[in-house]
Amino acid sequence: MLISCSCKHCNGHVEFDPEEFTAEREVAGMSLGQTIDCPHCGQQTTLYMPKKAGNQFVPPPLPHPETKAAAVAQVMTTKVPHAVTAGQVNAILAVLIAGLLVFPIARSAFTKIAPPQWEYMVQAIPDASFTLKMDEYGRDGWELVFARRASDGNEYLPKFNYEVIFKRPKQL
């Protein structure tokens, strides 16, 4: 009956005759023996087998006891073949940023922007209520464009008003 163990480098199965096995030391319930070249990867690996349970060996292949930590480290440091490099990430970011900067400029070159539309209001405001009315029109969104002080034309007892022109964006 042949015994099977795993190569500590490639995890390939290595079979050997237990009668020719020479135990050199014990590790984690395993007998470690000779070092041989793996028939799969060609690297040196140590033969091992479980201790005898009665007169029988446990035949299923087991991971190499010396390389459990090494196998975990190898998995943790193995490079993913299709991983994105830092240079590729920087190139992608540069293209995206350039697109964000260029798109609005290019769009505005081909888009005709309509000039703002205004509505106007002309009023005559008496002197006594000028401040009150200006505040009221300002709250309603009107902007003063022009103002002048004018009289009603009476020579003896004139009444003065402010003639004003307001504008605001047209409500569409």
NORWO-V148879 format. One record per run of one state. SS is the DSSP state (h for helix, s for strand, l for the rest). FROM is the first residue (numbers start at 1). TO is the last residue. If there is no record, write none. Layout:
SS/FROM/TO + SS/FROM/TO
//
This chain:
l/1/1 + s/2/6 + l/7/12 + s/13/17 + h/18/20 + l/21/24 + s/25/27 + l/28/29 + s/30/37 + l/38/43 + s/44/50 + l/51/52 + s/53/53 + l/54/55 + s/56/56 + l/57/64 + h/65/77 + l/78/85 + h/86/110 + l/111/117 + s/118/126 + h/127/139 + l/140/142 + s/143/151 + l/152/159 + s/160/169 + l/170/172
//
